[in-house]
Amino acid sequence: MRVYLNVEMANPYYLPRIRRTIRSFRSYDAEREGFERMLAERRMTRGEFCLNTWIDFETDEEMYDYLAKVHAYLFLDAEEVPIPPD
């Protein structure tokens, strides 16, 4: 998360590169499963996410909506590149 979802890398310019990089990992399935587990369990708070990425959300729900879009983009071939809040 710190590497791939920080405020600089979350820029729509970089996410296509991140998608290609993640898909080249031998551990691609583990990466996808870990992301899905994080979304399902919802243990992370927006404060914890901000400490790791420098991206701040108004609510946990807003953060998880964004992360679901990131997951769809990185792993499910969604066309729309998610944009984090300013």
C-alpha positions as CSV (number, residue, x, y, z in Angstrom):
1,M,0.0,0.0,0.0
2,R,2.7,2.5,0.9
3,V,4.5,1.8,-2.4
4,Y,1.6,1.5,-4.8
5,L,-1.2,3.7,-3.3
6,N,0.7,6.6,-1.9
7,V,-0.3,10.1,-2.9
8,E,2.2,10.3,-5.8
9,M,1.6,6.9,-7.3
10,A,-2.2,7.2,-6.9
11,N,-2.0,9.8,-9.7
12,P,-4.0,8.6,-12.7
13,Y,-0.8,8.9,-14.8
14,Y,0.9,6.1,-12.8
15,L,-1.9,3.6,-12.1
16,P,-1.6,2.0,-15.6
17,R,2.1,1.4,-14.9
18,I,1.2,0.0,-11.5
19,R,-1.4,-2.4,-13.1
20,R,1.3,-3.7,-15.5
21,T,3.8,-4.1,-12.7
22,I,1.5,-6.0,-10.4
23,R,0.5,-8.3,-13.2
24,S,4.1,-9.2,-13.8
25,F,4.5,-10.4,-10.2
26,R,4.8,-14.1,-9.6
27,S,2.7,-13.5,-6.5
28,Y,-0.1,-11.8,-8.5
29,D,-2.8,-14.0,-7.1
30,A,-1.6,-13.5,-3.6
31,E,-1.6,-9.7,-4.2
32,R,-5.2,-9.8,-5.5
33,E,-6.3,-12.1,-2.6
34,G,-4.7,-9.8,0.0
35,F,-6.5,-6.8,-1.5
36,E,-9.8,-8.6,-1.6
37,R,-9.3,-9.7,2.1
38,M,-8.6,-6.1,3.1
39,L,-11.8,-4.9,1.3
40,A,-13.9,-7.7,2.9
41,E,-12.6,-7.3,6.5
42,R,-12.5,-3.5,6.5
43,R,-10.2,-3.4,9.5
44,M,-8.2,-0.4,8.2
45,T,-9.4,3.1,9.2
46,R,-9.1,6.2,7.0
47,G,-6.5,7.5,9.6
48,E,-4.3,4.4,9.1
49,F,-4.6,4.7,5.4
50,C,-3.6,8.4,5.5
51,L,-0.6,7.6,7.7
52,N,0.6,5.1,5.1
53,T,-0.3,6.9,1.9
54,W,-0.8,10.6,2.7
55,I,-4.3,10.4,1.1
56,D,-7.0,11.6,3.4
57,F,-10.7,10.7,3.1
58,E,-13.7,12.2,4.9
59,T,-15.0,8.8,5.9
60,D,-14.0,5.2,6.0
61,E,-16.8,4.4,3.6
62,E,-15.4,6.9,1.1
63,M,-12.0,5.3,1.5
64,Y,-13.4,1.8,0.9
65,D,-15.3,3.0,-2.2
66,Y,-12.1,4.3,-3.6
67,L,-10.2,1.1,-2.7
68,A,-12.9,-1.0,-4.4
69,K,-12.4,1.1,-7.6
70,V,-8.6,0.6,-7.3
71,H,-9.2,-3.1,-6.9
72,A,-11.5,-3.2,-10.0
73,Y,-8.9,-1.3,-12.0
74,L,-5.8,-3.3,-10.9
75,F,-7.3,-6.8,-10.9
76,L,-10.7,-6.8,-12.8
77,D,-9.7,-4.8,-15.9
78,A,-12.0,-1.8,-15.1
79,E,-11.4,0.9,-17.7
80,E,-11.8,3.9,-15.4
81,V,-8.7,5.0,-13.5
82,P,-9.8,5.8,-9.9
83,I,-8.9,9.3,-8.7
84,P,-8.2,9.9,-5.0
85,P,-9.5,13.0,-3.3
86,D,-7.5,16.2,-3.3
